[in-house]
Amino acid sequence: MSPETKLSLRRRIVREIVSWLWVAAAFLFIHGTLMQARVIPSGSMERTLLVGDHLLVSRFGYDAEVPFTGWHRRLWREPHRQQVVVFRAPLPGAPDFIKRVIGLPGDTVEIRHGVVWVNGKALAEPYEKTLDRLENFRPLKVPPASYFVLGDNRENSYDSRYWGFVPRSAIVGTPLAIYMSIDAPEQAWQPGQIQERLYAYLNALLHPHLVRWSRLFVTF
C-alpha cells in the first residue's frame, strides 16, 4: 500500500469516527435537554392518558441532564396550573411520574367532597375521572419552589395527597404528543419487564386492532 493510499485510508477512518462522535453528541444533547420518550404504565391519568400510551416529552426549558449520570440542572421554564408534567418520582429507584399541576407555589389547595379548591375557588376540571365525590383533603399551602400535583383518575392515583409536594428541581418536562398507543396489560409497561413489553409490541404487530390508532399524534 502506497503512502498516499495509507494517508487517504487514515483520513477516511478519522472522518468516520468524527461522524459517529457527532451523532453520539447530538443524541446525548437531544436526550438530555430537548426530548425524551415515555410510556404510561398505570391508569392514574385516565381519561387524559391511557395505559400503553407512548409519549414524546419536551424537556426544553425545564431540565437538563447528562444522560446516564444522574446529573440534572433546573432551567428557566416554570409549570403552569393544570399542565401535565413529568417529574422524578418521590420514591428512590422508582421511574418518573406523570401528573397534573394543581397548586403553584404559594397556593392553598383543598378538596371538599371531591371538588378541588385553589385559593378559595373551585377548580374546573373537565379532564378528571372520578366516581366517588365524598373525598375531603384539608387545606395545604404550597411551599416556595414546589407544586401540588394530582392524577386525573383520582381514585387510582398515587400523588401529592399521599407523599406531598413536588420540588421544582424534580420536574423533567411536559408531554408533547402521543406517538404510539397499544392496548396491553399494565405489566407490559412496568420497568424491567422487557419480555412482556416485547410481547406487547409483537402482539400489536400481529393484531393491529390493539393499536389505538385514534390516539396517535394527539398533542397536549
Residue pairs with C-beta under 8 A, 6 or more apart in sequence:
1 9
28 66
28 67
31 67
32 59
32 64
32 65
32 66
32 67
33 59
33 60
33 63
33 64
33 65
34 58
34 59
34 60
35 56
35 57
35 58
35 59
35 60
35 176
36 56
36 57
36 59
36 172
36 173
37 54
37 55
37 56
37 57
37 179
38 54
38 55
38 57
38 86
38 96
38 98
38 175
39 52
39 53
39 54
39 55
39 189
40 49
40 50
40 51
40 52
40 53
40 54
40 55
40 98
40 189
41 51
41 95
41 186
41 189
41 190
41 191
42 51
42 156
42 186
43 50
43 51
43 153
43 156
43 186
44 99
44 151
44 152
44 153
44 156
44 157
44 158
44 159
45 84
45 98
45 99
45 100
45 151
45 152
45 153
45 157
46 129
46 152
46 153
46 156
47 127
47 129
47 152
47 153
48 84
48 100
48 127
48 152
49 55
49 84
49 98
49 152
49 175
49 178
50 181
50 212
50 215
51 184
51 185
51 186
51 189
52 181
52 182
52 183
52 184
52 188
52 189
52 200
52 212
53 178
53 180
53 181
53 212
53 215
54 178
54 179
54 180
54 181
54 182
55 98
55 175
55 176
55 177
55 178
55 179
56 175
56 176
56 177
56 179
57 86
57 172
57 173
57 174
57 175
57 176
58 173
58 174
58 175
58 176
59 172
59 173
60 77
60 173
61 75
61 76
61 77
62 74
62 75
62 77
62 79
62 171
62 172
62 173
62 174
63 72
63 73
63 74
63 75
63 171
63 172
63 173
64 72
64 73
64 75
65 71
65 72
65 73
72 169
74 168
74 169
78 168
79 85
79 101
79 104
79 147
79 171
79 174
80 101
80 104
81 101
81 102
81 103
81 104
81 118
82 100
82 101
82 102
82 123
82 125
83 100
83 101
83 174
84 98
84 99
84 100
84 101
84 174
84 175
84 220
85 98
85 99
85 100
85 101
85 147
85 149
85 166
85 171
85 172
85 173
85 174
86 96
86 97
86 98
86 171
86 172
86 173
86 174
86 175
87 96
87 97
87 98
87 99
87 149
87 166
87 170
87 171
87 172
88 96
88 97
88 170
88 172
89 95
89 96
89 97
90 97
90 163
90 164
90 166
90 170
91 163
95 191
96 172
97 149
97 159
98 175
99 149
99 150
99 151
99 157
99 159
99 160
99 166
100 127
100 149
100 150
100 151
100 152
101 147
101 148
101 149
102 109
102 116
102 118
102 123
102 147
102 148
102 149
102 150
102 160
103 109
103 118
103 140
103 142
103 147
103 148
103 149
103 160
104 142
104 147
105 142
105 143
105 144
105 145
105 146
105 147
106 141
106 142
106 144
107 118
107 119
107 141
107 142
107 148
108 118
108 119
108 120
108 139
108 140
108 141
108 142
109 116
109 117
109 118
109 137
109 139
109 140
109 141
109 142
109 148
110 116
110 117
110 136
110 137
110 138
110 139
110 140
111 117
111 135
111 136
111 137
111 161
112 136
113 133
113 134
113 135
113 136
114 130
114 132
114 133
114 134
114 135
114 154
115 122
115 123
115 133
116 122
116 123
116 125
116 150
117 123
125 152
127 152
128 152
128 154
129 152
129 153
129 154
129 155
130 153
130 154
130 155
131 155
132 155
135 154
137 161
140 148
142 148
142 165
143 165
145 167
145 168
145 169
146 165
146 166
146 167
146 168
147 160
147 165
147 166
147 168
147 171
148 160
148 165
148 166
149 159
149 160
149 166
150 157
150 159
150 160
150 161
151 157
151 158
151 159
160 166
174 220
175 220
176 219
176 220
177 217
177 218
177 219
177 220
178 215
178 216
178 217
178 218
179 216
179 217
180 211
180 216
181 211
181 212
181 215
181 216
182 200
182 201
182 204
182 210
182 211
182 212
183 204
183 210
183 211
183 212
184 200
184 203
184 204
184 210
185 196
185 200
187 193
187 196
188 196
188 197
188 199
188 200
189 197
189 200
190 196
203 210
204 210
204 211
